Amino acid sequence: MIFLARNIDLRMISLDTPDFTNSIIPVRRVTHAITLDFDPVDRFVYWTDDEIRLIQRAKLDGSGRLG
């Protein structure tokens, strides 16, 4: 899995599929995400939002958001 911050959304790309399926992580109010990291143990995605100047986190299903 590859994770990608694309300004207004967060995405994950599966390397297990022939077409490298791309899906959006369902997190609302992402305004300018510039970096992203994934914690595989607790399954949280962490990202920085340059416009609101916060480090945030959420689970892959969009729940558990903090920041």
mmJSON file of the N, C-alpha and C atoms, coordinates in Angstrom:
{"data_MODEL":{"atom_site":{
"group_PDB":["ATOM","ATOM","ATOM","ATOM","ATOM","ATOM","ATOM","ATOM","ATOM","ATOM","ATOM","ATOM","ATOM","ATOM","ATOM","ATOM","ATOM","ATOM","ATOM","ATOM","ATOM","ATOM","ATOM","ATOM","ATOM","ATOM","ATOM","ATOM","ATOM","ATOM","ATOM","ATOM","ATOM","ATOM","ATOM","ATOM","ATOM","ATOM","ATOM","ATOM","ATOM","ATOM","ATOM","ATOM","ATOM","ATOM","ATOM","ATOM","ATOM","ATOM","ATOM","ATOM","ATOM","ATOM","ATOM","ATOM","ATOM","ATOM","ATOM","ATOM","ATOM","ATOM","ATOM","ATOM","ATOM","ATOM","ATOM","ATOM","ATOM","ATOM","ATOM","ATOM","ATOM","ATOM","ATOM","ATOM","ATOM","ATOM","ATOM","ATOM","ATOM","ATOM","ATOM","ATOM","ATOM","ATOM","ATOM","ATOM","ATOM","ATOM","ATOM","ATOM","ATOM","ATOM","ATOM","ATOM","ATOM","ATOM","ATOM","ATOM","ATOM","ATOM","ATOM","ATOM","ATOM","ATOM","ATOM","ATOM","ATOM","ATOM","ATOM","ATOM","ATOM","ATOM","ATOM","ATOM","ATOM","ATOM","ATOM","ATOM","ATOM","ATOM","ATOM","ATOM","ATOM","ATOM","ATOM","ATOM","ATOM","ATOM","ATOM","ATOM","ATOM","ATOM","ATOM","ATOM","ATOM","ATOM","ATOM","ATOM","ATOM","ATOM","ATOM","ATOM","ATOM","ATOM","ATOM","ATOM","ATOM","ATOM","ATOM","ATOM","ATOM","ATOM","ATOM","ATOM","ATOM","ATOM","ATOM","ATOM","ATOM","ATOM","ATOM","ATOM","ATOM","ATOM","ATOM","ATOM","ATOM","ATOM","ATOM","ATOM","ATOM","ATOM","ATOM","ATOM","ATOM","ATOM","ATOM","ATOM","ATOM","ATOM","ATOM","ATOM","ATOM","ATOM","ATOM","ATOM","ATOM","ATOM","ATOM","ATOM","ATOM","ATOM","ATOM","ATOM","ATOM","ATOM","ATOM","ATOM","ATOM"],
"id":[1,2,3,4,5,6,7,8,9,10,11,12,13,14,15,16,17,18,19,20,21,22,23,24,25,26,27,28,29,30,31,32,33,34,35,36,37,38,39,40,41,42,43,44,45,46,47,48,49,50,51,52,53,54,55,56,57,58,59,60,61,62,63,64,65,66,67,68,69,70,71,72,73,74,75,76,77,78,79,80,81,82,83,84,85,86,87,88,89,90,91,92,93,94,95,96,97,98,99,100,101,102,103,104,105,106,107,108,109,110,111,112,113,114,115,116,117,118,119,120,121,122,123,124,125,126,127,128,129,130,131,132,133,134,135,136,137,138,139,140,141,142,143,144,145,146,147,148,149,150,151,152,153,154,155,156,157,158,159,160,161,162,163,164,165,166,167,168,169,170,171,172,173,174,175,176,177,178,179,180,181,182,183,184,185,186,187,188,189,190,191,192,193,194,195,196,197,198,199,200,201],
"type_symbol":["N","C","C","N","C","C","N","C","C","N","C","C","N","C","C","N","C","C","N","C","C","N","C","C","N","C","C","N","C","C","N","C","C","N","C","C","N","C","C","N","C","C","N","C","C","N","C","C","N","C","C","N","C","C","N","C","C","N","C","C","N","C","C","N","C","C","N","C","C","N","C","C","N","C","C","N","C","C","N","C","C","N","C","C","N","C","C","N","C","C","N","C","C","N","C","C","N","C","C","N","C","C","N","C","C","N","C","C","N","C","C","N","C","C","N","C","C","N","C","C","N","C","C","N","C","C","N","C","C","N","C","C","N","C","C","N","C","C","N","C","C","N","C","C","N","C","C","N","C","C","N","C","C","N","C","C","N","C","C","N","C","C","N","C","C","N","C","C","N","C","C","N","C","C","N","C","C","N","C","C","N","C","C","N","C","C","N","C","C","N","C","C","N","C","C","N","C","C","N","C","C"],
"label_atom_id":["N","CA","C","N","CA","C","N","CA","C","N","CA","C","N","CA","C","N","CA","C","N","CA","C","N","CA","C","N","CA","C","N","CA","C","N","CA","C","N","CA","C","N","CA","C","N","CA","C","N","CA","C","N","CA","C","N","CA","C","N","CA","C","N","CA","C","N","CA","C","N","CA","C","N","CA","C","N","CA","C","N","CA","C","N","CA","C","N","CA","C","N","CA","C","N","CA","C","N","CA","C","N","CA","C","N","CA","C","N","CA","C","N","CA","C","N","CA","C","N","CA","C","N","CA","C","N","CA","C","N","CA","C","N","CA","C","N","CA","C","N","CA","C","N","CA","C","N","CA","C","N","CA","C","N","CA","C","N","CA","C","N","CA","C","N","CA","C","N","CA","C","N","CA","C","N","CA","C","N","CA","C","N","CA","C","N","CA","C","N","CA","C","N","CA","C","N","CA","C","N","CA","C","N","CA","C","N","CA","C","N","CA","C","N","CA","C","N","CA","C","N","CA","C","N","CA","C","N","CA","C","N","CA","C"],
"label_alt_id":[null,null,null,null,null,null,null,null,null,null,null,null,null,null,null,null,null,null,null,null,null,null,null,null,null,null,null,null,null,null,null,null,null,null,null,null,null,null,null,null,null,null,null,null,null,null,null,null,null,null,null,null,null,null,null,null,null,null,null,null,null,null,null,null,null,null,null,null,null,null,null,null,null,null,null,null,null,null,null,null,null,null,null,null,null,null,null,null,null,null,null,null,null,null,null,null,null,null,null,null,null,null,null,null,null,null,null,null,null,null,null,null,null,null,null,null,null,null,null,null,null,null,null,null,null,null,null,null,null,null,null,null,null,null,null,null,null,null,null,null,null,null,null,null,null,null,null,null,null,null,null,null,null,null,null,null,null,null,null,null,null,null,null,null,null,null,null,null,null,null,null,null,null,null,null,null,null,null,null,null,null,null,null,null,null,null,null,null,null,null,null,null,null,null,null,null,null,null,null,null,null],
"label_comp_id":["MET","MET","MET","ILE","ILE","ILE","PHE","PHE","PHE","LEU","LEU","LEU","ALA","ALA","ALA","ARG","ARG","ARG","ASN","ASN","ASN","ILE","ILE","ILE","ASP","ASP","ASP","LEU","LEU","LEU","ARG","ARG","ARG","MET","MET","MET","ILE","ILE","ILE","SER","SER","SER","LEU","LEU","LEU","ASP","ASP","ASP","THR","THR","THR","PRO","PRO","PRO","ASP","ASP","ASP","PHE","PHE","PHE","THR","THR","THR","ASN","ASN","ASN","SER","SER","SER","ILE","ILE","ILE","ILE","ILE","ILE","PRO","PRO","PRO","VAL","VAL","VAL","ARG","ARG","ARG","ARG","ARG","ARG","VAL","VAL","VAL","THR","THR","THR","HIS","HIS","HIS","ALA","ALA","ALA","ILE","ILE","ILE","THR","THR","THR","LEU","LEU","LEU","ASP","ASP","ASP","PHE","PHE","PHE","ASP","ASP","ASP","PRO","PRO","PRO","VAL","VAL","VAL","ASP","ASP","ASP","ARG","ARG","ARG","PHE","PHE","PHE","VAL","VAL","VAL","TYR","TYR","TYR","TRP","TRP","TRP","THR","THR","THR","ASP","ASP","ASP","ASP","ASP","ASP","GLU","GLU","GLU","ILE","ILE","ILE","ARG","ARG","ARG","LEU","LEU","LEU","ILE","ILE","ILE","GLN","GLN","GLN","ARG","ARG","ARG","ALA","ALA","ALA","LYS","LYS","LYS","LEU","LEU","LEU","ASP","ASP","ASP","GLY","GLY","GLY","SER","SER","SER","GLY","GLY","GLY","ARG","ARG","ARG","LEU","LEU","LEU","GLY","GLY","GLY"],
"label_asym_id":["A","A","A","A","A","A","A","A","A","A","A","A","A","A","A","A","A","A","A","A","A","A","A","A","A","A","A","A","A","A","A","A","A","A","A","A","A","A","A","A","A","A","A","A","A","A","A","A","A","A","A","A","A","A","A","A","A","A","A","A","A","A","A","A","A","A","A","A","A","A","A","A","A","A","A","A","A","A","A","A","A","A","A","A","A","A","A","A","A","A","A","A","A","A","A","A","A","A","A","A","A","A","A","A","A","A","A","A","A","A","A","A","A","A","A","A","A","A","A","A","A","A","A","A","A","A","A","A","A","A","A","A","A","A","A","A","A","A","A","A","A","A","A","A","A","A","A","A","A","A","A","A","A","A","A","A","A","A","A","A","A","A","A","A","A","A","A","A","A","A","A","A","A","A","A","A","A","A","A","A","A","A","A","A","A","A","A","A","A","A","A","A","A","A","A","A","A","A","A","A","A"],
"label_entity_id":["1","1","1","1","1","1","1","1","1","1","1","1","1","1","1","1","1","1","1","1","1","1","1","1","1","1","1","1","1","1","1","1","1","1","1","1","1","1","1","1","1","1","1","1","1","1","1","1","1","1","1","1","1","1","1","1","1","1","1","1","1","1","1","1","1","1","1","1","1","1","1","1","1","1","1","1","1","1","1","1","1","1","1","1","1","1","1","1","1","1","1","1","1","1","1","1","1","1","1","1","1","1","1","1","1","1","1","1","1","1","1","1","1","1","1","1","1","1","1","1","1","1","1","1","1","1","1","1","1","1","1","1","1","1","1","1","1","1","1","1","1","1","1","1","1","1","1","1","1","1","1","1","1","1","1","1","1","1","1","1","1","1","1","1","1","1","1","1","1","1","1","1","1","1","1","1","1","1","1","1","1","1","1","1","1","1","1","1","1","1","1","1","1","1","1","1","1","1","1","1","1"],
"label_seq_id":[1,1,1,2,2,2,3,3,3,4,4,4,5,5,5,6,6,6,7,7,7,8,8,8,9,9,9,10,10,10,11,11,11,12,12,12,13,13,13,14,14,14,15,15,15,16,16,16,17,17,17,18,18,18,19,19,19,20,20,20,21,21,21,22,22,22,23,23,23,24,24,24,25,25,25,26,26,26,27,27,27,28,28,28,29,29,29,30,30,30,31,31,31,32,32,32,33,33,33,34,34,34,35,35,35,36,36,36,37,37,37,38,38,38,39,39,39,40,40,40,41,41,41,42,42,42,43,43,43,44,44,44,45,45,45,46,46,46,47,47,47,48,48,48,49,49,49,50,50,50,51,51,51,52,52,52,53,53,53,54,54,54,55,55,55,56,56,56,57,57,57,58,58,58,59,59,59,60,60,60,61,61,61,62,62,62,63,63,63,64,64,64,65,65,65,66,66,66,67,67,67],
"pdbx_PDB_ins_code":[null,null,null,null,null,null,null,null,null,null,null,null,null,null,null,null,null,null,null,null,null,null,null,null,null,null,null,null,null,null,null,null,null,null,null,null,null,null,null,null,null,null,null,null,null,null,null,null,null,null,null,null,null,null,null,null,null,null,null,null,null,null,null,null,null,null,null,null,null,null,null,null,null,null,null,null,null,null,null,null,null,null,null,null,null,null,null,null,null,null,null,null,null,null,null,null,null,null,null,null,null,null,null,null,null,null,null,null,null,null,null,null,null,null,null,null,null,null,null,null,null,null,null,null,null,null,null,null,null,null,null,null,null,null,null,null,null,null,null,null,null,null,null,null,null,null,null,null,null,null,null,null,null,null,null,null,null,null,null,null,null,null,null,null,null,null,null,null,null,null,null,null,null,null,null,null,null,null,null,null,null,null,null,null,null,null,null,null,null,null,null,null,null,null,null,null,null,null,null,null,null],
"Cartn_x":[0.844,0.0,0.893,0.539,1.208,0.174,0.58,-0.302,0.151,-0.823,-0.536,-1.404,-0.787,-1.517,-1.639,-2.889,-3.119,-3.887,-3.331,-3.958,-5.312,-6.384,-7.725,-8.203,-7.4,-7.78,-6.555,-6.825,-5.8,-6.152,-5.155,-5.42,-4.511,-4.972,-4.14,-4.202,-3.07,-2.955,-2.517,-3.312,-3.003,-1.977,-0.937,0.068,-0.236,-1.338,-1.733,-2.678,-3.07,-3.984,-3.259,-3.629,-2.931,-3.042,-4.153,-4.341,-3.967,-3.357,-2.971,-4.145,-5.202,-6.441,-6.161,-6.74,-6.561,-7.867,-7.83,-9.06,-8.808,-9.86,-9.799,-10.058,-9.253,-9.508,-10.59,-11.737,-12.895,-12.745,-11.927,-11.718,-12.203,-13.083,-13.633,-12.771,-12.962,-12.308,-10.788,-10.261,-8.825,-8.641,-7.887,-7.783,-6.476,-5.367,-4.097,-3.102,-3.382,-2.513,-1.218,-0.082,1.191,2.076,1.866,2.634,1.705,2.075,1.236,2.114,1.707,2.394,1.346,1.687,0.758,1.38,0.618,1.023,0.34,1.081,0.461,0.013,0.543,0.15,-1.247,-1.444,-2.739,-3.643,-3.119,-3.853,-4.397,-3.563,-3.895,-3.077,-3.686,-3.005,-2.787,-1.576,-1.225,-0.878,-1.34,-1.003,-0.881,-0.144,-0.049,-0.865,-1.557,-2.364,-1.755,-1.142,-0.4,-1.301,-2.538,-3.419,-3.895,-4.244,-4.707,-3.609,-2.426,-1.23,-1.453,-1.918,-2.155,-1.611,-1.252,-0.987,-2.248,-2.796,-4.047,-3.887,-4.874,-4.85,-6.269,-6.388,-7.675,-7.393,-8.358,-8.243,-8.547,-8.244,-8.437,-9.901,-10.83,-12.249,-12.754,-11.856,-12.214,-12.606,-12.757,-13.15,-11.938,-12.204,-11.134,-10.279,-10.844,-10.058,-9.703,-8.457,-7.967,-7.147,-7.167,-6.343,-7.086],
"Cartn_y":[-1.167,0.0,1.235,2.192,3.497,4.537,5.467,6.527,7.846,8.707,9.927,11.073,12.219,13.441,14.272,14.606,15.37,16.656,17.509,18.779,18.594,18.348,18.307,16.901,15.885,14.54,13.682,12.571,11.589,10.315,9.669,8.483,7.343,6.135,4.95,4.186,3.662,2.945,1.526,0.568,-0.839,-1.322,-1.951,-2.541,-4.009,-4.518,-5.912,-6.133,-5.07,-5.2,-4.826,-5.447,-5.168,-3.708,-3.035,-1.646,-0.638,-1.116,-0.246,0.617,-0.041,0.624,1.757,2.91,4.148,4.446,4.647,4.982,6.126,6.902,8.054,7.579,8.053,7.806,8.804,8.33,9.222,10.151,11.181,12.18,13.512,14.181,15.464,16.628,17.746,19.016,18.956,18.303,18.362,19.536,20.552,21.759,21.854,21.416,21.503,20.509,19.221,18.177,18.142,18.152,18.164,16.968,16.325,15.117,14.102,12.841,11.79,10.63,9.979,8.778,7.813,6.536,5.503,4.684,4.458,3.601,2.249,1.219,-0.072,-0.843,-0.51,-1.208,-0.767,0.549,1.074,1.459,1.385,1.653,3.085,4.028,5.443,6.066,7.007,7.84,9.19,9.72,11.035,11.948,13.184,14.123,15.538,16.368,17.778,18.57,19.556,20.44,21.829,22.278,23.528,24.752,24.667,25.833,26.113,25.06,25.268,25.01,24.622,24.438,23.468,22.26,21.211,19.878,19.036,17.632,16.899,16.068,15.383,13.888,13.143,11.702,11.181,10.029,9.347,7.898,7.037,5.647,5.596,4.492,4.366,4.509,4.273,4.441,5.844,6.75,8.14,8.396,7.345,7.53,7.872,8.252,8.511,9.716,10.673,11.84,12.724,13.143,14.103,15.145,16.35,17.4,18.635],
"Cartn_z":[0.0,0.0,0.0,-0.836,-0.861,-0.441,0.407,0.869,0.266,-0.061,-0.793,-0.286,0.008,0.355,-0.914,-1.286,-2.523,-2.226,-1.437,-1.05,-0.379,-1.14,-0.549,-0.211,-0.452,-0.038,0.257,0.92,1.255,0.497,-0.095,-0.906,-0.523,-0.847,-0.712,-2.025,-2.426,-3.694,-3.384,-3.826,-3.589,-4.604,-4.113,-5.002,-5.278,-4.69,-4.861,-6.034,-6.709,-7.843,-9.133,-10.244,-11.506,-11.965,-11.608,-12.045,-10.956,-9.843,-8.725,-8.275,-7.84,-7.436,-6.45,-6.754,-6.012,-5.285,-3.964,-3.25,-2.275,-2.058,-1.156,0.268,1.204,2.623,3.028,3.54,3.759,4.964,4.814,5.86,5.299,6.037,5.58,6.036,5.373,5.721,5.656,4.651,4.383,3.439,3.859,3.04,2.258,2.865,2.149,2.749,2.583,3.127,2.327,3.038,2.327,2.641,3.785,4.111,4.74,4.673,5.206,5.657,6.749,7.214,7.746,7.797,8.227,9.342,10.396,11.511,11.314,10.878,10.58,11.827,12.99,14.218,14.656,14.806,15.243,14.078,12.851,11.614,11.539,11.956,11.83,10.709,10.007,9.029,9.706,9.608,10.158,8.99,9.022,7.96,8.522,7.812,8.162,7.155,7.668,6.826,6.925,5.851,5.824,5.962,5.511,5.57,6.994,7.735,9.112,10.137,9.665,10.491,11.65,11.291,12.278,11.796,12.748,12.472,12.906,12.027,12.297,12.114,12.604,12.402,12.279,11.622,11.499,11.117,11.368,10.916,9.428,8.793,7.344,6.927,7.849,7.518,7.812,8.236,8.515,9.959,10.758,12.158,13.019,14.272,15.225,14.905,14.213,13.804,14.989,15.034,16.024,15.3,15.816,15.24,14.954],
"occupancy":[1.0,1.0,1.0,1.0,1.0,1.0,1.0,1.0,1.0,1.0,1.0,1.0,1.0,1.0,1.0,1.0,1.0,1.0,1.0,1.0,1.0,1.0,1.0,1.0,1.0,1.0,1.0,1.0,1.0,1.0,1.0,1.0,1.0,1.0,1.0,1.0,1.0,1.0,1.0,1.0,1.0,1.0,1.0,1.0,1.0,1.0,1.0,1.0,1.0,1.0,1.0,1.0,1.0,1.0,1.0,1.0,1.0,1.0,1.0,1.0,1.0,1.0,1.0,1.0,1.0,1.0,1.0,1.0,1.0,1.0,1.0,1.0,1.0,1.0,1.0,1.0,1.0,1.0,1.0,1.0,1.0,1.0,1.0,1.0,1.0,1.0,1.0,1.0,1.0,1.0,1.0,1.0,1.0,1.0,1.0,1.0,1.0,1.0,1.0,1.0,1.0,1.0,1.0,1.0,1.0,1.0,1.0,1.0,1.0,1.0,1.0,1.0,1.0,1.0,1.0,1.0,1.0,1.0,1.0,1.0,1.0,1.0,1.0,1.0,1.0,1.0,1.0,1.0,1.0,1.0,1.0,1.0,1.0,1.0,1.0,1.0,1.0,1.0,1.0,1.0,1.0,1.0,1.0,1.0,1.0,1.0,1.0,1.0,1.0,1.0,1.0,1.0,1.0,1.0,1.0,1.0,1.0,1.0,1.0,1.0,1.0,1.0,1.0,1.0,1.0,1.0,1.0,1.0,1.0,1.0,1.0,1.0,1.0,1.0,1.0,1.0,1.0,1.0,1.0,1.0,1.0,1.0,1.0,1.0,1.0,1.0,1.0,1.0,1.0,1.0,1.0,1.0,1.0,1.0,1.0,1.0,1.0,1.0,1.0,1.0,1.0],
"B_iso_or_equiv":[0.0,0.0,0.0,0.0,0.0,0.0,0.0,0.0,0.0,0.0,0.0,0.0,0.0,0.0,0.0,0.0,0.0,0.0,0.0,0.0,0.0,0.0,0.0,0.0,0.0,0.0,0.0,0.0,0.0,0.0,0.0,0.0,0.0,0.0,0.0,0.0,0.0,0.0,0.0,0.0,0.0,0.0,0.0,0.0,0.0,0.0,0.0,0.0,0.0,0.0,0.0,0.0,0.0,0.0,0.0,0.0,0.0,0.0,0.0,0.0,0.0,0.0,0.0,0.0,0.0,0.0,0.0,0.0,0.0,0.0,0.0,0.0,0.0,0.0,0.0,0.0,0.0,0.0,0.0,0.0,0.0,0.0,0.0,0.0,0.0,0.0,0.0,0.0,0.0,0.0,0.0,0.0,0.0,0.0,0.0,0.0,0.0,0.0,0.0,0.0,0.0,0.0,0.0,0.0,0.0,0.0,0.0,0.0,0.0,0.0,0.0,0.0,0.0,0.0,0.0,0.0,0.0,0.0,0.0,0.0,0.0,0.0,0.0,0.0,0.0,0.0,0.0,0.0,0.0,0.0,0.0,0.0,0.0,0.0,0.0,0.0,0.0,0.0,0.0,0.0,0.0,0.0,0.0,0.0,0.0,0.0,0.0,0.0,0.0,0.0,0.0,0.0,0.0,0.0,0.0,0.0,0.0,0.0,0.0,0.0,0.0,0.0,0.0,0.0,0.0,0.0,0.0,0.0,0.0,0.0,0.0,0.0,0.0,0.0,0.0,0.0,0.0,0.0,0.0,0.0,0.0,0.0,0.0,0.0,0.0,0.0,0.0,0.0,0.0,0.0,0.0,0.0,0.0,0.0,0.0,0.0,0.0,0.0,0.0,0.0,0.0],
"pdbx_formal_charge":[null,null,null,null,null,null,null,null,null,null,null,null,null,null,null,null,null,null,null,null,null,null,null,null,null,null,null,null,null,null,null,null,null,null,null,null,null,null,null,null,null,null,null,null,null,null,null,null,null,null,null,null,null,null,null,null,null,null,null,null,null,null,null,null,null,null,null,null,null,null,null,null,null,null,null,null,null,null,null,null,null,null,null,null,null,null,null,null,null,null,null,null,null,null,null,null,null,null,null,null,null,null,null,null,null,null,null,null,null,null,null,null,null,null,null,null,null,null,null,null,null,null,null,null,null,null,null,null,null,null,null,null,null,null,null,null,null,null,null,null,null,null,null,null,null,null,null,null,null,null,null,null,null,null,null,null,null,null,null,null,null,null,null,null,null,null,null,null,null,null,null,null,null,null,null,null,null,null,null,null,null,null,null,null,null,null,null,null,null,null,null,null,null,null,null,null,null,null,null,null,null],
"auth_seq_id":[1,1,1,2,2,2,3,3,3,4,4,4,5,5,5,6,6,6,7,7,7,8,8,8,9,9,9,10,10,10,11,11,11,12,12,12,13,13,13,14,14,14,15,15,15,16,16,16,17,17,17,18,18,18,19,19,19,20,20,20,21,21,21,22,22,22,23,23,23,24,24,24,25,25,25,26,26,26,27,27,27,28,28,28,29,29,29,30,30,30,31,31,31,32,32,32,33,33,33,34,34,34,35,35,35,36,36,36,37,37,37,38,38,38,39,39,39,40,40,40,41,41,41,42,42,42,43,43,43,44,44,44,45,45,45,46,46,46,47,47,47,48,48,48,49,49,49,50,50,50,51,51,51,52,52,52,53,53,53,54,54,54,55,55,55,56,56,56,57,57,57,58,58,58,59,59,59,60,60,60,61,61,61,62,62,62,63,63,63,64,64,64,65,65,65,66,66,66,67,67,67],
"auth_comp_id":["MET","MET","MET","ILE","ILE","ILE","PHE","PHE","PHE","LEU","LEU","LEU","ALA","ALA","ALA","ARG","ARG","ARG","ASN","ASN","ASN","ILE","ILE","ILE","ASP","ASP","ASP","LEU","LEU","LEU","ARG","ARG","ARG","MET","MET","MET","ILE","ILE","ILE","SER","SER","SER","LEU","LEU","LEU","ASP","ASP","ASP","THR","THR","THR","PRO","PRO","PRO","ASP","ASP","ASP","PHE","PHE","PHE","THR","THR","THR","ASN","ASN","ASN","SER","SER","SER","ILE","ILE","ILE","ILE","ILE","ILE","PRO","PRO","PRO","VAL","VAL","VAL","ARG","ARG","ARG","ARG","ARG","ARG","VAL","VAL","VAL","THR","THR","THR","HIS","HIS","HIS","ALA","ALA","ALA","ILE","ILE","ILE","THR","THR","THR","LEU","LEU","LEU","ASP","ASP","ASP","PHE","PHE","PHE","ASP","ASP","ASP","PRO","PRO","PRO","VAL","VAL","VAL","ASP","ASP","ASP","ARG","ARG","ARG","PHE","PHE","PHE","VAL","VAL","VAL","TYR","TYR","TYR","TRP","TRP","TRP","THR","THR","THR","ASP","ASP","ASP","ASP","ASP","ASP","GLU","GLU","GLU","ILE","ILE","ILE","ARG","ARG","ARG","LEU","LEU","LEU","ILE","ILE","ILE","GLN","GLN","GLN","ARG","ARG","ARG","ALA","ALA","ALA","LYS","LYS","LYS","LEU","LEU","LEU","ASP","ASP","ASP","GLY","GLY","GLY","SER","SER","SER","GLY","GLY","GLY","ARG","ARG","ARG","LEU","LEU","LEU","GLY","GLY","GLY"],
"auth_asym_id":["A","A","A","A","A","A","A","A","A","A","A","A","A","A","A","A","A","A","A","A","A","A","A","A","A","A","A","A","A","A","A","A","A","A","A","A","A","A","A","A","A","A","A","A","A","A","A","A","A","A","A","A","A","A","A","A","A","A","A","A","A","A","A","A","A","A","A","A","A","A","A","A","A","A","A","A","A","A","A","A","A","A","A","A","A","A","A","A","A","A","A","A","A","A","A","A","A","A","A","A","A","A","A","A","A","A","A","A","A","A","A","A","A","A","A","A","A","A","A","A","A","A","A","A","A","A","A","A","A","A","A","A","A","A","A","A","A","A","A","A","A","A","A","A","A","A","A","A","A","A","A","A","A","A","A","A","A","A","A","A","A","A","A","A","A","A","A","A","A","A","A","A","A","A","A","A","A","A","A","A","A","A","A","A","A","A","A","A","A","A","A","A","A","A","A","A","A","A","A","A","A"],
"auth_atom_id":["N","CA","C","N","CA","C","N","CA","C","N","CA","C","N","CA","C","N","CA","C","N","CA","C","N","CA","C","N","CA","C","N","CA","C","N","CA","C","N","CA","C","N","CA","C","N","CA","C","N","CA","C","N","CA","C","N","CA","C","N","CA","C","N","CA","C","N","CA","C","N","CA","C","N","CA","C","N","CA","C","N","CA","C","N","CA","C","N","CA","C","N","CA","C","N","CA","C","N","CA","C","N","CA","C","N","CA","C","N","CA","C","N","CA","C","N","CA","C","N","CA","C","N","CA","C","N","CA","C","N","CA","C","N","CA","C","N","CA","C","N","CA","C","N","CA","C","N","CA","C","N","CA","C","N","CA","C","N","CA","C","N","CA","C","N","CA","C","N","CA","C","N","CA","C","N","CA","C","N","CA","C","N","CA","C","N","CA","C","N","CA","C","N","CA","C","N","CA","C","N","CA","C","N","CA","C","N","CA","C","N","CA","C","N","CA","C","N","CA","C","N","CA","C","N","CA","C","N","CA","C","N","CA","C"],
"pdbx_PDB_model_num":[1,1,1,1,1,1,1,1,1,1,1,1,1,1,1,1,1,1,1,1,1,1,1,1,1,1,1,1,1,1,1,1,1,1,1,1,1,1,1,1,1,1,1,1,1,1,1,1,1,1,1,1,1,1,1,1,1,1,1,1,1,1,1,1,1,1,1,1,1,1,1,1,1,1,1,1,1,1,1,1,1,1,1,1,1,1,1,1,1,1,1,1,1,1,1,1,1,1,1,1,1,1,1,1,1,1,1,1,1,1,1,1,1,1,1,1,1,1,1,1,1,1,1,1,1,1,1,1,1,1,1,1,1,1,1,1,1,1,1,1,1,1,1,1,1,1,1,1,1,1,1,1,1,1,1,1,1,1,1,1,1,1,1,1,1,1,1,1,1,1,1,1,1,1,1,1,1,1,1,1,1,1,1,1,1,1,1,1,1,1,1,1,1,1,1,1,1,1,1,1,1]
}}}
